Amino acid sequence: MTALLKNSRVILYYNGAISALTLFLQHPDGSVCTPSPLPVLSAVQEDVEIPLTTVLMAPAIIVNAISTTMGLPADILQANTAYREQIDAPGGIISVYLAQFKVLDPPHQLMAEKGCKFRTLTELRNRPPAEMELLRRAYALVMES
């Protein structure tokens, strides 16, 4: 994992333009966060105002780093810039971003080759509380847009 991604995670999803089917990518470790799961005891921060002195990374830079790390084709992912959540974790604050697969159909085969599966929100209901809250917020944002 590169230093750029140490305190960042990305949730990858597919949203059908016609059907509005929303699927989240689950990694071999069971997490929906890439490049690694959230640490144990992580909690989503509520209504966080990020201090002006904090340097924030552009979501597109993080998403491109994830795409490269996962060996995905160029331009298959697009950052959803309306989503950025802050996680209070034992090792410090983690920023979580959201990225959409920009393809007509979910790339099931491509992601299966990487050990990943697309799941509906209900299929992910047994994830840790912090992940479930992140997914809930992501799903609400996707459905509202």
Secondary structure as the mmCIF struct_conf table of DSSP 4:
data_model
#
loop_
_struct_conf.conf_type_id
_struct_conf.id
_struct_conf.beg_label_comp_id
_struct_conf.beg_label_asym_id
_struct_conf.beg_label_seq_id
_struct_conf.end_label_comp_id
_struct_conf.end_label_asym_id
_struct_conf.end_label_seq_id
HELX_RH_3T_P HELX_RH_3T_P1 ALA A 3 LEU A 5
TURN_TY1_P TURN_TY1_P1 LYS A 6 ASN A 7
STRN STRN1 SER A 8 ASN A 15
TURN_TY1_P TURN_TY1_P2 ALA A 17 SER A 19
STRN STRN2 THR A 22 GLN A 26
TURN_TY1_P TURN_TY1_P3 PRO A 28 ASP A 29
BEND BEND1 GLY A 30 GLY A 30
BEND BEND2 VAL A 32 VAL A 32
STRN STRN3 CYS A 33 THR A 34
BEND BEND3 PRO A 35 SER A 36
HELX_LH_PP_P HELX_LH_PP_P1 PRO A 37 PRO A 39
TURN_TY1_P TURN_TY1_P4 VAL A 40 LEU A 41
STRN STRN4 ALA A 43 VAL A 44
HELX_LH_PP_P HELX_LH_PP_P2 GLN A 45 GLN A 45
BEND BEND4 GLU A 46 ASP A 47
HELX_LH_PP_P HELX_LH_PP_P3 VAL A 48 PRO A 51
TURN_TY1_P TURN_TY1_P5 LEU A 52 THR A 53
BEND BEND5 THR A 54 THR A 54
HELX_LH_PP_P HELX_LH_PP_P4 VAL A 55 ALA A 58
HELX_RH_AL_P HELX_RH_AL_P1 PRO A 59 MET A 70
TURN_TY1_P TURN_TY1_P6 GLY A 71 GLY A 71
HELX_LH_PP_P HELX_LH_PP_P5 LEU A 72 PRO A 73
TURN_TY1_P TURN_TY1_P7 ALA A 74 ASP A 75
BEND BEND6 ILE A 76 ILE A 76
STRN STRN5 LEU A 77 ALA A 89
TURN_TY1_P TURN_TY1_P8 PRO A 90 GLY A 91
STRN STRN6 GLY A 92 PHE A 101
BEND BEND7 VAL A 103 ASP A 105
HELX_RH_AL_P HELX_RH_AL_P2 HIS A 108 ALA A 112
TURN_TY1_P TURN_TY1_P9 GLU A 113 GLY A 115
STRN STRN7 LYS A 117 ARG A 119
TURN_TY1_P TURN_TY1_P10 LEU A 121 LEU A 121
HELX_RH_3T_P HELX_RH_3T_P2 THR A 122 LEU A 124
TURN_TY1_P TURN_TY1_P11 ARG A 125 ASN A 126
BEND BEND8 ARG A 127 ARG A 127
HELX_RH_AL_P HELX_RH_AL_P3 PRO A 129 GLU A 144
#
